[in-house]
Amino acid sequence: MRNFFLLTIFLFFSCGDEKFRCGEIDRKYEKNGEYFFALILSQSNGAGEGENGRVYGDVSVDKSVYLMKKIGDDYCVDD
């Protein structure tokens, strides 16, 4: 499971498209003393070809950010 999170974070940061730098917080969770947001990075309305549904990404955050942000808030990853 940990490898999945590391892979997700790696893919999240390696993606050069600006639309994948920010997203809406869909879920918040804590695992092994670390804090995470599950972000909706992109959402298709079904109108575009090749775009089907939501694109998610998990991002690790500090405890203070985790406590400050709420589900539904926008969150952008700093470079």
N, C-alpha and C positions, 0 to 999 in steps of 0.2 A: 504494500500500500504506500509506503514511504517513497518507493521508486516512482510510483504514479504521480505523486505530488511534485517530486523533483523534475520529472519529465514535463509535467504541465507548466511549471514555473519557467523551465528552460525554454519551452516553445513560446510561452507568453512573452518573454523578454526578447527572444530572437526574431520575433515577427516585426517587420519594419513598418507595417501599415499603421498609421496614426489612429485609426478607429479602434485598434486593439490596445490602446494605452489607457483608455477610460471605460468605465462600465457602471452599471447599476448593481448595487449590492443585493443579491438574491437570498443569500444565506450567510450566517456568521457561525463559526465553530472554533472550538479549542481542541487541540490534540497534543498530548505530551507537553503541556506547558507553553505551546506555541499557539498563536492566534491567526485565524485565516478568514478571508472573505471569499465567497464564491460569487464571481461577477458575471453578469450577462454582458458580454462584450459586443455582441451583434445580434440583432433580431430581425428576421425576415417577415414581411407581411404576406409572403407567398406570391408576390408580384414579379420578383426577379428570377431569371433562370439560374439554376445551380445553387440557389440559396434556399435551404430548407430548414426552418426553425432557428433556434437559438444557438449561439456560440458561447460556451462558458470558459472561464479561466479562474483558477484559484491563486490567490496571492497572500503571502505572509505579511502580517502587519504587527506593529508594536502594540502592546497592551493599551496604551493611552489612546491610540487611534481606534482600536477595536471598541473601546468603551464609548468613545465620542460619536462614532458613526452609527447610523441606524439602517435597518433593512429598508431598501427603497432609495437611499441616498446614492449620489454619484460618487465614484472614487476613481482617481487617476494615479497611475503608477509613475513615480519619479524615475528618471534615468540615472 
